[in-house]
Amino acid sequence: MKKLIILMGAMVLAACGSEQTSAPPAANDTEPKADMVLTNGNVLTVEEDMPKAEAIAIVGDKIAAVGTSAEIAAWIGDDTEVIDLSGQTAIPGFIEGHGHYTSYGDSFYRLELRYDTSWQAIVDKVERAVAGAEPGEWIVGRGWHQDKWTVKEDILVDGIPVHDKLSAVSPNNPVMLIHTSGHAVFANQAAMDAANTDGSTVPPEGGEIVLKADGTPSGMMREAAQDAIRAALADYEALRTPEQAEAELRRAIITAGEESLKYGITSFQDLGTTYAEVDLLKKMADEGTIPVRLWMAFDIPYEELALPGKLEEYRMVGYGNNFLTVRGIGEKVLDGALGTHGGWLLEPYTDMPESYGLNVVPVDDIKKSADLALEYGYQMAIQGIGDRATRELLDIYGAIKEANPDADLRWRIEHPQVIHPDDIPRFAKYDVIPAAQGIFACSDGGWVEDRLGKDRTLERSYLFNTLYEAGLTPTNGTDPPVDEIDPIASFKCSVTRELSDGTIFQGGEVYTRDVALYSYTMGNAIAAFEEDIKGSIKVGKLADIAILSQDITAVPDNALMDTKVMKTILGGKVVYERE
């Protein structure tokens, strides 16, 4: 894509003054009045011709007018709900650009491991869970990351503890602990027994069973090797009745939405879903019970994607009054995560020189899925974290783009965190969207150099502003439940690159404030073909708005995290209000 002109820059603001002066004609006494009016605010529209305003009129679920408070006052009638912003800032509702929606909702009912600073703390947490569980009941946790532990175990294999302590506290309950990236799990002996995994088990292609010195599994299952453990959990969960299974999935859907709305998120791009999940989501869309607007990408094997009629049947855009869109293929991932040494690299890992990472899904399967995407009008949205994975995806995408030069594909590479400089121009050449998450530069920045070395880190890692400067659509998100869903935290990392210890990671790659806001609103809308209905505050667009306590484009860096979401408006209705 041509380089974007990001809105609300200083020159534009200087030219336009402090308020919007060219609103649509105000309603008169004979015209319909607004259902809701937001007034006396600092409205950041993310629109080039009207970057700032004071007030918004909403009719139904759409924006009817944007202008000064005086202009919008004419839209107020006897039945109009008037919200006095008292100087607070209104922005388009945040769009989560990459996450795992039902996994995020489900994570609230699992053990939270993101904040534990030692393996022993995790073992203790599991022991407490075992005390309240029935024998044979699975215990699942998520969020651990070995590089965040301040205390190291005496026995480590590839920097990861062995399962002995975990198995000792949970001999009769299978335990599966998901790495924060989702690209590995740690299992106790009972879980490995349930999955028939031992020292003689041959790991699947694209996976690794980490072994202890005696040749038995350590408990760490990288990438595709985790599938056996997850399958054993699925077998256990299959014992539920259909009613129980649907109730738990509904719970996850509702919880994920309610939590999103607390952060001003009105749309969520999910990577990825299944046919069964979409069946329930469609049912809930008919009921009007989906809490946020969803864009979904399938995360299922090629063989299921290719079932006759399935992709045609399940493709939907704006279903249920724009609450459900299914038009993406995020079939598994091409590679793994840097944190688990799974990202597929062109050269070996600095701290594990025997490894180049893992190719998780065969390249030929990705090629076949790309053919299906082209045929049925889906977006490809495949993870390519390492520079080898990114190059392979650009080869696949590029071949199809060159054969179909006029097609507006907007195919995506998710988590483009390590990119060889030679490949950056290819993103623009093939109109590929780098679906990046600003927060990862800060959550990963403390250990990236360990994986890649100093020179490779500087040259290739987390080059988000370089991608923007190359003319690419900037996007943003937090990949929940991998990281906290908070857009303000990701915004701050995007504009500061400041780590928790105060150091700066890849400081030359910061976004400006305006680019960061664009990335979380219009950029993500463009990445989902939704820029005509969301992503900015404009007449005719959906009235999805977040009200913030302060202007995130203007406050000092050290005050950004003081920003509070005061209200979230979805389709012209206040769906969250801070107490």
FENCOR-V842779 format. One record per residue. RES is the residue in one small letter. OMEGA is omega in whole degrees, 0 to 359 (999 if undefined). D_FIRST is the distance of its C-alpha to the first C-alpha in Angstrom with 1 decimal. Layout:
BEGIN
res=RES omega=OMEGA d_first=D_FIRST
res=RES omega=OMEGA d_first=D_FIRST
END
This chain:
BEGIN
res=m omega=175 d_first=0.0
res=k omega=181 d_first=3.8
res=k omega=183 d_first=6.3
res=l omega=171 d_first=7.9
res=i omega=185 d_first=11.5
res=i omega=190 d_first=13.6
res=l omega=171 d_first=16.7
res=m omega=177 d_first=20.4
res=g omega=186 d_first=20.4
res=a omega=181 d_first=23.9
res=m omega=179 d_first=23.7
res=v omega=180 d_first=22.6
res=l omega=180 d_first=25.4
res=a omega=181 d_first=27.8
res=a omega=186 d_first=27.2
res=c omega=185 d_first=27.4
res=g omega=188 d_first=30.3
res=s omega=181 d_first=31.1
res=e omega=181 d_first=30.8
res=q omega=184 d_first=29.0
res=t omega=184 d_first=30.9
res=s omega=179 d_first=29.4
res=a omega=173 d_first=29.8
res=p omega=180 d_first=30.4
res=p omega=180 d_first=34.1
res=a omega=178 d_first=36.3
res=a omega=173 d_first=38.2
res=n omega=188 d_first=41.8
res=d omega=182 d_first=44.8
res=t omega=182 d_first=44.5
res=e omega=179 d_first=40.8
res=p omega=176 d_first=39.8
res=k omega=181 d_first=39.6
res=a omega=171 d_first=37.1
res=d omega=179 d_first=37.8
res=m omega=173 d_first=36.5
res=v omega=170 d_first=35.9
res=l omega=186 d_first=34.5
res=t omega=178 d_first=36.0
res=n omega=182 d_first=36.7
res=g omega=173 d_first=33.6
res=n omega=187 d_first=30.7
res=v omega=175 d_first=27.8
res=l omega=192 d_first=24.3
res=t omega=190 d_first=22.2
res=v omega=175 d_first=18.6
res=e omega=187 d_first=18.3
res=e omega=185 d_first=17.7
res=d omega=184 d_first=20.5
res=m omega=191 d_first=22.9
res=p omega=181 d_first=22.3
res=k omega=177 d_first=25.8
res=a omega=179 d_first=28.7
res=e omega=190 d_first=32.0
res=a omega=182 d_first=32.4
res=i omega=172 d_first=31.0
res=a omega=182 d_first=32.8
res=i omega=174 d_first=32.2
res=v omega=184 d_first=33.6
res=g omega=180 d_first=33.7
res=d omega=184 d_first=30.6
res=k omega=178 d_first=28.3
res=i omega=183 d_first=27.9
res=a omega=181 d_first=30.0
res=a omega=178 d_first=29.9
res=v omega=181 d_first=28.7
res=g omega=177 d_first=30.7
res=t omega=178 d_first=33.7
res=s omega=180 d_first=36.5
res=a omega=180 d_first=38.8
res=e omega=184 d_first=36.5
res=i omega=179 d_first=35.8
res=a omega=180 d_first=39.6
res=a omega=179 d_first=40.2
res=w omega=185 d_first=38.4
res=i omega=176 d_first=41.0
res=g omega=182 d_first=43.7
res=d omega=184 d_first=46.6
res=d omega=182 d_first=44.6
res=t omega=172 d_first=41.4
res=e omega=183 d_first=40.6
res=v omega=178 d_first=40.1
res=i omega=178 d_first=38.5
res=d omega=183 d_first=39.2
res=l omega=177 d_first=36.6
res=s omega=176 d_first=38.9
res=g omega=177 d_first=36.1
res=q omega=187 d_first=34.1
res=t omega=175 d_first=30.3
res=a omega=177 d_first=28.4
res=i omega=171 d_first=24.8
res=p omega=177 d_first=22.7
res=g omega=177 d_first=24.0
res=f omega=174 d_first=22.5
res=i omega=175 d_first=20.4
res=e omega=190 d_first=21.4
res=g omega=177 d_first=18.3
res=h omega=176 d_first=20.3
res=g omega=181 d_first=24.0
res=h omega=198 d_first=27.0
res=y omega=183 d_first=28.5
res=t omega=174 d_first=31.9
res=s omega=177 d_first=32.4
res=y omega=178 d_first=31.8
res=g omega=180 d_first=34.4
res=d omega=184 d_first=36.7
res=s omega=179 d_first=36.5
res=f omega=180 d_first=38.7
res=y omega=177 d_first=41.5
res=r omega=176 d_first=41.2
res=l omega=178 d_first=42.5
res=e omega=186 d_first=40.2
res=l omega=187 d_first=40.0
res=r omega=188 d_first=37.2
res=y omega=177 d_first=39.6
res=d omega=185 d_first=42.4
res=t omega=176 d_first=43.1
res=s omega=175 d_first=45.3
res=w omega=181 d_first=46.0
res=q omega=178 d_first=49.4
res=a omega=179 d_first=48.0
res=i omega=178 d_first=46.0
res=v omega=179 d_first=49.2
res=d omega=180 d_first=51.1
res=k omega=177 d_first=48.6
res=v omega=180 d_first=48.9
res=e omega=178 d_first=52.7
res=r omega=179 d_first=52.8
res=a omega=179 d_first=50.7
res=v omega=182 d_first=53.1
res=a omega=180 d_first=56.0
res=g omega=184 d_first=54.7
res=a omega=173 d_first=53.6
res=e omega=175 d_first=55.6
res=p omega=181 d_first=56.3
res=g omega=179 d_first=53.7
res=e omega=180 d_first=51.1
res=w omega=175 d_first=47.7
res=i omega=185 d_first=46.4
res=v omega=175 d_first=42.7
res=g omega=181 d_first=40.9
res=r omega=169 d_first=37.4
res=g omega=182 d_first=35.8
res=w omega=175 d_first=37.8
res=h omega=188 d_first=36.4
res=q omega=181 d_first=38.8
res=d omega=178 d_first=37.2
res=k omega=180 d_first=38.0
res=w omega=179 d_first=41.7
res=t omega=178 d_first=44.0
res=v omega=182 d_first=46.9
res=k omega=177 d_first=46.8
res=e omega=178 d_first=49.0
res=d omega=181 d_first=51.7
res=i omega=181 d_first=50.6
res=l omega=171 d_first=46.9
res=v omega=186 d_first=45.2
res=d omega=178 d_first=41.8
res=g omega=183 d_first=42.0
res=i omega=177 d_first=42.6
res=p omega=173 d_first=46.0
res=v omega=191 d_first=48.0
res=h omega=191 d_first=48.9
res=d omega=180 d_first=52.6
res=k omega=182 d_first=52.7
res=l omega=180 d_first=50.4
res=s omega=181 d_first=52.6
res=a omega=181 d_first=55.7
res=v omega=181 d_first=54.8
res=s omega=183 d_first=53.5
res=p omega=186 d_first=55.7
res=n omega=179 d_first=55.7
res=n omega=175 d_first=52.2
res=p omega=181 d_first=49.1
res=v omega=174 d_first=46.5
res=m omega=181 d_first=42.8
res=l omega=187 d_first=40.8
res=i omega=175 d_first=37.0
res=h omega=183 d_first=35.2
res=t omega=180 d_first=32.8
res=s omega=187 d_first=29.9
res=g omega=186 d_first=31.3
res=h omega=175 d_first=31.3
res=a omega=171 d_first=35.1
res=v omega=173 d_first=38.2
res=f omega=185 d_first=41.7
res=a omega=172 d_first=44.6
res=n omega=185 d_first=48.3
res=q omega=181 d_first=51.0
res=a omega=178 d_first=51.5
res=a omega=179 d_first=47.8
res=m omega=176 d_first=47.9
res=d omega=179 d_first=51.1
res=a omega=180 d_first=49.6
res=a omega=181 d_first=46.8
res=n omega=181 d_first=49.3
res=t omega=177 d_first=47.7
res=d omega=184 d_first=49.9
res=g omega=180 d_first=50.2
res=s omega=183 d_first=50.5
res=t omega=177 d_first=47.3
res=v omega=182 d_first=44.7
res=p omega=178 d_first=41.3
res=p omega=175 d_first=38.6
res=e omega=181 d_first=35.9
res=g omega=180 d_first=33.3
res=g omega=179 d_first=35.8
res=e omega=171 d_first=38.5
res=i omega=183 d_first=41.8
res=v omega=185 d_first=42.8
res=l omega=173 d_first=46.5
res=k omega=181 d_first=49.3
res=a omega=181 d_first=51.7
res=d omega=176 d_first=54.1
res=g omega=177 d_first=51.5
res=t omega=182 d_first=51.0
res=p omega=177 d_first=47.7
res=s omega=186 d_first=46.9
res=g omega=182 d_first=45.2
res=m omega=179 d_first=41.6
res=m omega=183 d_first=39.5
res=r omega=173 d_first=36.1
res=e omega=188 d_first=33.2
res=a omega=179 d_first=34.6
res=a omega=178 d_first=38.1
res=q omega=185 d_first=37.8
res=d omega=181 d_first=37.5
res=a omega=178 d_first=41.3
res=i omega=179 d_first=42.0
res=r omega=179 d_first=39.6
res=a omega=178 d_first=41.2
res=a omega=175 d_first=44.6
res=l omega=179 d_first=43.5
res=a omega=177 d_first=42.2
res=d omega=178 d_first=45.6
res=y omega=182 d_first=47.3
res=e omega=179 d_first=45.1
res=a omega=177 d_first=45.8
res=l omega=177 d_first=49.3
res=r omega=172 d_first=48.2
res=t omega=176 d_first=49.0
res=p omega=180 d_first=46.1
res=e omega=178 d_first=46.8
res=q omega=181 d_first=46.5
res=a omega=180 d_first=43.3
res=e omega=180 d_first=41.7
res=a omega=180 d_first=43.1
res=e omega=178 d_first=41.6
res=l omega=176 d_first=38.1
res=r omega=179 d_first=38.4
res=r omega=180 d_first=39.5
res=a omega=180 d_first=36.4
res=i omega=181 d_first=34.1
res=i omega=182 d_first=36.0
res=t omega=180 d_first=36.2
res=a omega=180 d_first=32.5
res=g omega=180 d_first=31.7
res=e omega=179 d_first=34.5
res=e omega=178 d_first=33.5
res=s omega=183 d_first=29.8
res=l omega=178 d_first=31.0
res=k omega=182 d_first=33.1
res=y omega=179 d_first=30.0
res=g omega=180 d_first=28.3
res=i omega=181 d_first=26.0
res=t omega=177 d_first=25.8
res=s omega=185 d_first=23.3
res=f omega=178 d_first=23.2
res=q omega=188 d_first=20.9
res=d omega=177 d_first=23.4
res=l omega=5 d_first=23.0
res=g omega=189 d_first=25.2
res=t omega=179 d_first=27.9
res=t omega=177 d_first=30.6
res=y omega=182 d_first=32.1
res=a omega=177 d_first=35.0
res=e omega=180 d_first=33.0
res=v omega=177 d_first=31.1
res=d omega=180 d_first=34.5
res=l omega=180 d_first=35.7
res=l omega=178 d_first=32.6
res=k omega=177 d_first=32.8
res=k omega=180 d_first=36.5
res=m omega=175 d_first=35.7
res=a omega=176 d_first=33.1
res=d omega=179 d_first=35.9
res=e omega=186 d_first=38.2
res=g omega=185 d_first=35.8
res=t omega=173 d_first=36.3
res=i omega=188 d_first=32.8
res=p omega=181 d_first=32.4
res=v omega=179 d_first=28.6
res=r omega=186 d_first=25.7
res=l omega=168 d_first=24.6
res=w omega=191 d_first=21.6
res=m omega=173 d_first=23.1
res=a omega=181 d_first=22.2
res=f omega=175 d_first=25.2
res=d omega=182 d_first=26.7
res=i omega=182 d_first=29.2
res=p omega=181 d_first=30.2
res=y omega=183 d_first=29.0
res=e omega=177 d_first=32.5
res=e omega=176 d_first=32.2
res=l omega=186 d_first=28.8
res=a omega=178 d_first=30.2
res=l omega=186 d_first=33.3
res=p omega=173 d_first=33.7
res=g omega=187 d_first=32.3
res=k omega=183 d_first=31.0
res=l omega=177 d_first=27.3
res=e omega=182 d_first=27.9
res=e omega=189 d_first=30.4
res=y omega=179 d_first=28.6
res=r omega=177 d_first=25.1
res=m omega=181 d_first=25.1
res=v omega=177 d_first=22.8
res=g omega=181 d_first=24.3
res=y omega=177 d_first=27.7
res=g omega=179 d_first=30.5
res=n omega=175 d_first=29.2
res=n omega=176 d_first=25.8
res=f omega=183 d_first=27.2
res=l omega=173 d_first=26.3
res=t omega=178 d_first=23.2
res=v omega=183 d_first=23.4
res=r omega=180 d_first=20.4
res=g omega=172 d_first=19.6
res=i omega=177 d_first=21.1
res=g omega=189 d_first=21.7
res=e omega=182 d_first=24.6
res=k omega=181 d_first=26.4
res=v omega=177 d_first=24.6
res=l omega=180 d_first=24.1
res=d omega=182 d_first=25.8
res=g omega=184 d_first=27.7
res=a omega=176 d_first=27.7
res=l omega=184 d_first=28.4
res=g omega=179 d_first=31.2
res=t omega=183 d_first=33.1
res=h omega=180 d_first=32.3
res=g omega=177 d_first=30.3
res=g omega=186 d_first=26.9
res=w omega=187 d_first=26.6
res=l omega=175 d_first=26.6
res=l omega=176 d_first=26.6
res=e omega=186 d_first=29.8
res=p omega=173 d_first=32.5
res=y omega=178 d_first=32.7
res=t omega=182 d_first=34.6
res=d omega=173 d_first=36.9
res=m omega=191 d_first=37.3
res=p omega=177 d_first=37.3
res=e omega=187 d_first=38.4
res=s omega=170 d_first=35.2
res=y omega=187 d_first=31.6
res=g omega=187 d_first=30.8
res=l omega=167 d_first=30.6
res=n omega=190 d_first=28.7
res=v omega=177 d_first=29.4
res=v omega=182 d_first=28.2
res=p omega=181 d_first=28.8
res=v omega=180 d_first=25.8
res=d omega=177 d_first=27.2
res=d omega=177 d_first=27.1
res=i omega=178 d_first=23.4
res=k omega=180 d_first=23.0
res=k omega=176 d_first=25.2
res=s omega=178 d_first=23.5
res=a omega=177 d_first=20.2
res=d omega=177 d_first=22.1
res=l omega=180 d_first=23.4
res=a omega=179 d_first=20.1
res=l omega=183 d_first=18.9
res=e omega=188 d_first=22.3
res=y omega=175 d_first=22.6
res=g omega=176 d_first=19.2
res=y omega=171 d_first=18.7
res=q omega=168 d_first=15.8
res=m omega=181 d_first=16.7
res=a omega=189 d_first=17.0
res=i omega=178 d_first=19.1
res=q omega=172 d_first=20.3
res=g omega=185 d_first=19.8
res=i omega=182 d_first=21.6
res=g omega=183 d_first=23.0
res=d omega=175 d_first=21.4
res=r omega=180 d_first=23.2
res=a omega=178 d_first=21.8
res=t omega=181 d_first=18.2
res=r omega=179 d_first=18.8
res=e omega=180 d_first=20.5
res=l omega=177 d_first=17.7
res=l omega=175 d_first=15.1
res=d omega=182 d_first=17.8
res=i omega=181 d_first=18.2
res=y omega=183 d_first=14.7
res=g omega=180 d_first=14.0
res=a omega=181 d_first=17.2
res=i omega=178 d_first=16.4
res=k omega=179 d_first=12.9
res=e omega=177 d_first=14.8
res=a omega=181 d_first=17.5
res=n omega=191 d_first=15.5
res=p omega=182 d_first=12.7
res=d omega=182 d_first=12.5
res=a omega=175 d_first=12.5
res=d omega=188 d_first=10.1
res=l omega=185 d_first=11.2
res=r omega=176 d_first=9.3
res=w omega=191 d_first=11.8
res=r omega=166 d_first=12.6
res=i omega=183 d_first=14.7
res=e omega=179 d_first=17.2
res=h omega=180 d_first=18.9
res=p omega=191 d_first=17.1
res=q omega=176 d_first=20.0
res=v omega=185 d_first=20.9
res=i omega=174 d_first=18.5
res=h omega=182 d_first=19.8
res=p omega=180 d_first=18.3
res=d omega=185 d_first=17.8
res=d omega=181 d_first=15.4
res=i omega=178 d_first=12.9
res=p omega=181 d_first=11.2
res=r omega=174 d_first=11.2
res=f omega=181 d_first=8.9
res=a omega=181 d_first=6.0
res=k omega=184 d_first=8.0
res=y omega=179 d_first=8.4
res=d omega=179 d_first=5.4
res=v omega=180 d_first=8.1
res=i omega=175 d_first=8.8
res=p omega=184 d_first=11.6
res=a omega=187 d_first=14.1
res=a omega=178 d_first=16.2
res=q omega=185 d_first=19.5
res=g omega=186 d_first=20.6
res=i omega=183 d_first=24.2
res=f omega=178 d_first=24.3
res=a omega=180 d_first=24.2
res=c omega=180 d_first=27.5
res=s omega=180 d_first=29.1
res=d omega=192 d_first=28.5
res=g omega=182 d_first=28.7
res=g omega=183 d_first=32.4
res=w omega=183 d_first=32.7
res=v omega=181 d_first=29.5
res=e omega=175 d_first=31.3
res=d omega=183 d_first=34.1
res=r omega=192 d_first=31.9
res=l omega=188 d_first=29.9
res=g omega=187 d_first=32.1
res=k omega=186 d_first=31.4
res=d omega=182 d_first=29.5
res=r omega=177 d_first=27.2
res=t omega=182 d_first=26.5
res=l omega=185 d_first=25.6
res=e omega=195 d_first=23.4
res=r omega=193 d_first=21.5
res=s omega=172 d_first=22.0
res=y omega=186 d_first=20.1
res=l omega=190 d_first=17.5
res=f omega=179 d_first=15.6
res=n omega=175 d_first=15.2
res=t omega=177 d_first=14.4
res=l omega=177 d_first=11.4
res=y omega=180 d_first=10.4
res=e omega=177 d_first=11.4
res=a omega=176 d_first=9.3
res=g omega=186 d_first=6.2
res=l omega=180 d_first=6.0
res=t omega=177 d_first=7.3
res=p omega=179 d_first=11.0
res=t omega=181 d_first=13.6
res=n omega=180 d_first=17.3
res=g omega=182 d_first=20.6
res=t omega=179 d_first=23.9
res=d omega=179 d_first=24.3
res=p omega=9 d_first=27.7
res=p omega=181 d_first=30.4
res=v omega=177 d_first=29.3
res=d omega=176 d_first=29.0
res=e omega=185 d_first=30.2
res=i omega=188 d_first=28.1
res=d omega=178 d_first=28.4
res=p omega=181 d_first=25.1
res=i omega=178 d_first=27.0
res=a omega=179 d_first=27.7
res=s omega=175 d_first=24.2
res=f omega=181 d_first=23.2
res=k omega=179 d_first=25.9
res=c omega=181 d_first=25.0
res=s omega=185 d_first=21.4
res=v omega=180 d_first=22.9
res=t omega=188 d_first=26.0
res=r omega=181 d_first=25.8
res=e omega=179 d_first=29.6
res=l omega=184 d_first=31.5
res=s omega=180 d_first=34.6
res=d omega=178 d_first=36.9
res=g omega=178 d_first=35.2
res=t omega=182 d_first=33.6
res=i omega=179 d_first=29.9
res=f omega=178 d_first=27.6
res=q omega=184 d_first=24.9
res=g omega=178 d_first=25.2
res=g omega=183 d_first=22.6
res=e omega=179 d_first=19.9
res=v omega=169 d_first=20.7
res=y omega=164 d_first=18.3
res=t omega=178 d_first=19.6
res=r omega=182 d_first=21.2
res=d omega=178 d_first=18.7
res=v omega=181 d_first=15.7
res=a omega=178 d_first=18.0
res=l omega=178 d_first=19.0
res=y omega=183 d_first=15.4
res=s omega=184 d_first=14.7
res=y omega=183 d_first=17.9
res=t omega=183 d_first=17.3
res=m omega=180 d_first=14.3
res=g omega=178 d_first=11.9
res=n omega=176 d_first=14.2
res=a omega=178 d_first=14.5
res=i omega=182 d_first=10.8
res=a omega=180 d_first=11.3
res=a omega=183 d_first=14.3
res=f omega=186 d_first=13.4
res=e omega=184 d_first=15.8
res=e omega=179 d_first=14.3
res=d omega=184 d_first=16.8
res=i omega=182 d_first=19.8
res=k omega=176 d_first=19.3
res=g omega=177 d_first=17.6
res=s omega=178 d_first=19.2
res=i omega=187 d_first=22.6
res=k omega=179 d_first=22.5
res=v omega=178 d_first=25.1
res=g omega=179 d_first=24.8
res=k omega=178 d_first=22.9
res=l omega=181 d_first=24.8
res=a omega=176 d_first=27.2
res=d omega=192 d_first=26.1
res=i omega=172 d_first=26.9
res=a omega=177 d_first=28.1
res=i omega=183 d_first=30.8
res=l omega=182 d_first=31.1
res=s omega=180 d_first=34.2
res=q omega=184 d_first=32.4
res=d omega=183 d_first=29.3
res=i omega=176 d_first=27.1
res=t omega=187 d_first=25.1
res=a omega=185 d_first=28.5
res=v omega=178 d_first=31.1
res=p omega=180 d_first=31.9
res=d omega=185 d_first=30.4
res=n omega=178 d_first=33.8
res=a omega=184 d_first=34.0
res=l omega=184 d_first=30.8
res=m omega=173 d_first=32.5
res=d omega=182 d_first=35.1
res=t omega=178 d_first=32.6
res=k omega=171 d_first=33.9
res=v omega=184 d_first=32.5
res=m omega=178 d_first=35.1
res=k omega=170 d_first=34.0
res=t omega=181 d_first=31.4
res=i omega=182 d_first=31.0
res=l omega=180 d_first=29.7
res=g omega=177 d_first=29.8
res=g omega=179 d_first=32.1
res=k omega=174 d_first=34.5
res=v omega=183 d_first=35.4
res=v omega=174 d_first=35.1
res=y omega=176 d_first=35.7
res=e omega=181 d_first=37.7
res=r omega=180 d_first=38.7
res=e omega=999 d_first=42.5
END
